[in-house]
């Protein structure tokens, strides 16, 4: 460990160390969530398609549009992530 790094760490208060740790944990959780999304993307789309199909049998156009919007949104996210 370099002396510069040790000096920075020594100057941090316990509260600052806690805040930094929480930010790192949140960032790690976000990365894990994105990874899970990418891995299970097909399952999310399939679940929305089932919900849309159920809405179609009930002839509720609002529900049909809602689930199609969800499917489209998942597709957009897949392209971004």
Secondary structure, 3 states (H helix, E strand, C coil): CCHHHHHHHHHCCHHHHHHHHHHHHHHHHHHHHHHHHHHHHHHHHHHHHHHHHHHHHCCCHHHHHHHHHHHHHHHHHHHHC
